[in-house]
Amino acid sequence: MIDHAFAPVAAALASGAIPGAALGIVTADGRVETRVAGHAAIEPTPEPLTPDHWFDLASLTKPIFTATAILTLARQGRLDLDRPLTDAIPDLRQYDPAAPERRLTFRRCLAHATHLPAVEPIYTYGSDPATLRAFILQREWRSGPPAYSDINYLLLGIAIERLTGAPLDRWPLGDGLSWGAPPGPAVSTERCTWRGRVLRGEVHDENAWALGGRAGHAGLFGTLAGVLGFAQALLADAPCEVRDTVHATRTCGWDKAHPGWPGSDACSPGTIGHTGFTGTGLWLDFDRGVAWTLLTNRIHPTRHSAAAQSIFALRSAVGEAVVSAFDAGRPRDVALPFS
């Protein structure tokens, strides 16, 4: 499978669309295939990418850690998904009992079915993590139609801290997953104008960095093997909440297959997936019993380039190639967007 599935990635690398990439495929019966190529960094010094490199997973933090932790706490009876967040965070918008934030439920935050905005430059309001958390809880958030929102998961991360009485990095993680500076070589992300350096081994997301390097929406690092290990476990035993639609095309923590989504239109209707801003992604086709992850450093050295935007076409091409290679063991031709 991997030879056919990697063809679009190889074309992207050859064209300079991405510096480096790691592609992994795992099946429900335990087969694992991987391929790594390109560079972990191109500046200030070029460095080849290896299977041991750690990627900033960015928003893959949401399904891999935060949604998983919330669903685990729900199974333990420590929260009710359809109860408000105030069960865990009683001081949420505490100065306004009628505030809409006080009616947000865990389930609706998990599925981005709230009025909260997509993102906010929280890091521009200060540098003390405790004060910024208080700001998140007391801010009167502008209201709008449901949208994919980092704020939902910032709140869920705080709820986990309150329910467990410990910071997020105390939660046990699988092998190949880590908070903060990873215990091995790291892939470089962006030349950050705010921090004045090329980021490597520190979280790229500005809000997560300002909150101490970890938050409910971003901050997790992982190796190719670490992400595949998580995917294999989920293929074997996925909670119904991650597969059942809650709002539009979203489940508790995941996007569900729909026309034009990054997993490609070749996926089965029950496929779920998620992407990360740094160039990461994970998809699970339960009907076929196959999952794949594409990890890249597409924003290295900058997000502000045409090449960095090409990840959207690449993800779909890879998804189509994986499904094609899996089906009947007879791959069909797949258009290469970078050839």
C-alpha positions in Angstrom: 0.0 0.0 0.0 2.6 2.5 1.1 4.4 2.7 -2.3 1.2 3.8 -4.1 0.0 6.0 -1.2 3.3 7.8 -0.9 3.4 8.9 -4.6 1.5 12.2 -4.0 3.8 12.9 -1.1 6.9 12.2 -3.2 5.6 14.6 -5.8 5.0 17.3 -3.2 8.5 16.9 -1.8 10.1 17.0 -5.3 8.2 20.2 -6.1 9.3 21.9 -2.8 5.7 22.2 -1.6 6.7 20.6 1.8 10.2 20.2 3.4 9.5 16.7 4.8 6.8 14.2 5.4 6.1 11.0 7.3 3.2 8.8 6.1 1.9 5.8 8.1 -0.8 3.3 7.4 -2.2 0.8 9.9 -5.0 -1.8 9.4 -7.4 -3.3 11.9 -5.6 -6.6 11.6 -2.3 -5.0 12.7 -0.4 -4.4 9.5 1.7 -1.2 9.6 3.5 0.4 6.7 5.5 3.7 6.9 7.6 5.9 4.7 9.6 9.0 5.7 11.4 11.4 3.4 12.6 15.0 3.1 13.9 17.3 5.7 13.0 17.9 9.4 14.5 21.4 8.9 15.8 23.4 6.0 17.0 26.4 8.0 19.1 27.5 9.7 20.8 24.1 8.9 19.3 21.4 6.7 18.5 18.1 8.6 17.1 14.9 7.1 13.8 13.7 8.5 13.9 10.3 10.3 11.3 8.0 11.8 12.5 9.2 15.3 11.6 12.8 14.8 8.9 14.4 16.8 6.2 16.5 15.1 4.2 19.4 16.7 0.8 17.8 16.3 -1.0 21.2 16.6 -4.8 20.6 16.5 -4.4 16.9 16.5 -4.2 17.6 20.2 -7.9 18.0 20.2 -9.0 14.5 19.2 -5.9 12.6 20.4 -5.7 14.1 23.9 -8.6 16.4 24.8 -11.6 14.5 23.4 -10.1 11.2 24.5 -9.6 12.5 28.1 -13.1 14.0 28.3 -14.7 10.8 27.0 -12.6 8.8 29.5 -13.8 11.0 32.4 -17.4 10.6 31.2 -17.0 6.8 31.2 -15.7 7.0 34.7 -18.8 8.9 35.8 -16.9 12.1 36.6 -18.8 14.2 34.1 -22.0 14.0 32.0 -21.5 15.0 28.4 -24.8 16.7 28.2 -24.3 18.7 31.4 -22.9 22.3 31.3 -19.2 23.0 31.7 -20.0 24.8 34.9 -20.2 21.4 36.6 -16.4 21.4 36.3 -15.8 25.1 36.0 -18.3 26.8 38.3 -16.6 30.2 37.9 -17.1 30.3 34.1 -18.5 33.8 33.4 -19.3 33.9 37.2 -20.2 37.6 37.1 -23.1 37.0 34.7 -25.5 34.1 35.6 -27.3 34.6 32.3 -24.1 34.4 30.2 -24.5 31.9 27.3 -21.1 30.4 28.2 -22.6 29.0 31.4 -25.0 26.9 29.2 -22.3 25.3 27.1 -22.2 21.5 27.4 -19.2 19.2 27.1 -20.7 17.4 24.1 -21.4 20.6 22.2 -17.9 21.9 22.8 -16.5 18.6 21.7 -18.4 18.9 18.4 -17.9 22.7 17.9 -21.6 23.2 18.1 -21.4 26.4 20.1 -21.6 30.2 19.6 -17.9 30.7 20.3 -15.5 32.3 17.7 -12.9 30.2 15.8 -9.9 31.8 17.4 -8.7 34.7 19.5 -5.1 36.1 19.8 -5.1 35.4 23.6 -1.3 35.6 23.7 -1.5 39.3 23.0 -3.3 40.0 26.3 -0.5 39.0 28.6 2.2 36.4 29.4 1.1 34.9 32.7 -0.6 31.5 32.1 -2.9 31.8 35.2 -4.1 35.2 34.3 -4.7 34.2 30.7 -6.8 31.2 31.9 -8.8 33.6 34.0 -9.3 35.9 31.0 -10.6 32.9 28.9 -13.1 32.1 31.6 -14.4 35.6 32.2 -14.3 37.0 28.7 -17.6 37.8 27.1 -17.0 36.0 23.8 -18.5 37.4 20.7 -21.4 35.3 19.5 -21.9 33.7 16.0 -23.0 30.6 14.2 -21.3 27.3 15.1 -17.8 27.2 13.9 -14.7 25.1 14.4 -13.3 26.8 17.5 -10.1 26.6 19.5 -12.0 28.3 22.3 -14.2 25.2 22.8 -11.1 23.1 23.4 -9.4 25.7 25.6 -12.4 25.5 27.9 -12.4 21.7 27.7 -8.7 21.6 28.7 -9.4 23.8 31.7 -12.3 21.5 32.6 -9.9 18.5 32.5 -7.5 20.4 34.8 -10.3 21.2 37.3 -11.7 17.6 37.3 -8.4 15.9 37.8 -6.8 18.6 40.0 -3.6 18.4 37.9 -2.1 20.1 34.8 -2.7 18.4 31.4 0.8 16.9 31.3 0.0 14.7 34.3 -2.4 12.7 32.1 -0.9 9.4 31.0 0.0 9.3 27.3 0.9 6.5 24.9 4.4 5.8 23.7 5.4 8.4 21.1 3.2 11.2 22.5 4.4 14.0 24.7 3.7 17.5 26.0 6.3 20.2 25.8 9.9 19.7 24.6 9.8 16.2 23.2 12.4 13.6 24.4 14.0 13.3 21.0 14.9 15.2 17.8 12.1 17.6 16.8 10.9 18.8 13.4 11.2 22.5 12.8 8.1 24.6 12.2 7.8 28.3 11.6 10.3 31.2 11.8 8.1 33.0 14.4 8.1 36.8 14.1 6.7 37.1 17.7 9.4 34.9 19.3 12.1 35.9 16.9 13.4 32.4 16.1 12.7 29.2 14.1 10.6 27.0 16.4 11.8 23.5 17.1 10.7 21.4 20.0 8.4 24.1 21.4 4.8 24.5 20.6 4.1 26.5 17.5 0.6 27.7 18.5 0.9 31.1 20.1 -2.0 30.7 22.5 -0.8 27.3 23.7 2.7 28.7 24.2 1.5 31.6 26.2 -0.6 29.3 28.4 2.6 27.4 29.4 3.1 25.2 26.3 0.1 23.0 26.7 -3.7 23.6 26.3 -6.8 21.7 25.3 -6.5 22.8 21.6 -2.7 22.4 20.9 0.6 21.5 22.5 0.9 17.8 21.9 4.0 16.4 20.1 4.2 12.9 18.6 6.2 10.6 16.5 4.9 8.7 13.5 4.8 5.5 15.6 3.0 7.4 18.4 0.2 8.6 16.2 -0.2 5.3 14.5 -0.3 3.5 17.9 -3.2 5.8 18.9 -4.9 5.2 15.6 -4.6 1.4 15.9 -6.1 1.4 19.4 -9.0 3.5 18.1 -9.6 1.2 15.2 -9.9 -1.7 17.6 -12.1 0.0 20.2 -13.7 3.4 19.2 -16.2 4.9 21.6 -19.5 5.5 19.8 -19.2 9.2 20.6 -16.3 9.6 18.2 -18.2 8.0 15.3 -21.7 9.4 15.8 -22.6 12.8 14.3 -23.4 15.5 16.9 -23.6 18.6 14.7 -23.3 19.0 10.9 -20.3 16.9 10.0 -18.7 16.7 13.4 -18.6 14.1 16.1 -17.2 14.3 19.6 -13.7 15.4 18.7 -13.6 14.6 15.0 -14.6 15.6 11.5 -16.8 13.1 9.7 -16.5 12.3 6.0 -18.3 14.7 3.8 -17.9 16.0 0.2 -14.6 17.9 -0.3 -13.1 17.1 3.1 -9.4 16.6 3.5 -9.7 12.8 3.8 -10.9 12.6 0.2 -14.2 11.7 -1.3 -13.0 8.1 -1.6 -13.5 7.4 2.1 -16.4 5.4 3.5 -19.2 7.6 5.0 -18.3 6.6 8.5 -14.7 7.8 8.2 -13.5 10.3 10.8 -10.4 12.5 10.7 -8.7 15.7 11.9 -5.9 18.0 10.8 -3.4 20.3 12.4 -2.2 23.7 11.3 1.5 22.7 11.3 0.8 20.2 8.5 -0.4 17.1 10.4 -3.5 14.9 9.9 -5.1 11.6 10.9 -8.0 9.7 9.3 -9.7 6.4 10.3 -12.0 4.5 7.8 -13.8 2.1 10.1 -15.7 0.4 7.3 -12.5 -0.6 5.6 -10.5 -1.1 8.8 -7.7 1.2 7.8 -6.2 4.4 9.2 -3.5 6.7 8.0 -1.6 9.7 9.2 0.3 12.3 7.2 2.7 14.4 9.2 4.5 17.3 7.5 6.2 20.5 8.5 4.4 22.5 5.8 4.8 25.8 7.6 8.5 25.6 7.7 10.0 28.1 7.4 6.8 30.2 7.1 3.0 29.8 6.8 2.9 32.8 4.4 3.7 31.0 1.2 1.9 29.4 -1.7 3.7 26.2 -0.9 2.4 26.1 2.6 -1.2 26.2 1.3 -0.7 23.2 -1.0 -1.2 20.8 2.0 -5.0 20.9 1.3 -4.6 19.2 -2.1 -2.0 16.9 -0.8 -4.1 15.5 2.0 -7.0 14.6 -0.3 -4.6 13.0 -2.9 -3.0 10.9 -0.2 -6.4 9.8 1.2 -7.6 8.7 -2.2 -4.3 6.9 -2.8 -4.5 5.0 0.5 -8.1 3.9 -0.1 -7.3 3.0 -3.7 -4.3 0.8 -2.5 -6.4 -0.8 0.2 -9.4 -1.7 -1.9 -9.0 -5.2 -3.4 -5.2 -4.7 -3.4 -5.5 -3.2 -6.8 -4.6 0.5 -6.8 -6.0 2.7 -9.5 -4.3 5.7 -10.9 -4.5 8.8 -8.7 -3.8 12.3 -10.0 -0.7 13.8 -8.5 -1.4 17.5 -7.7 2.3 18.4 -7.7 3.5 16.5 -10.8 
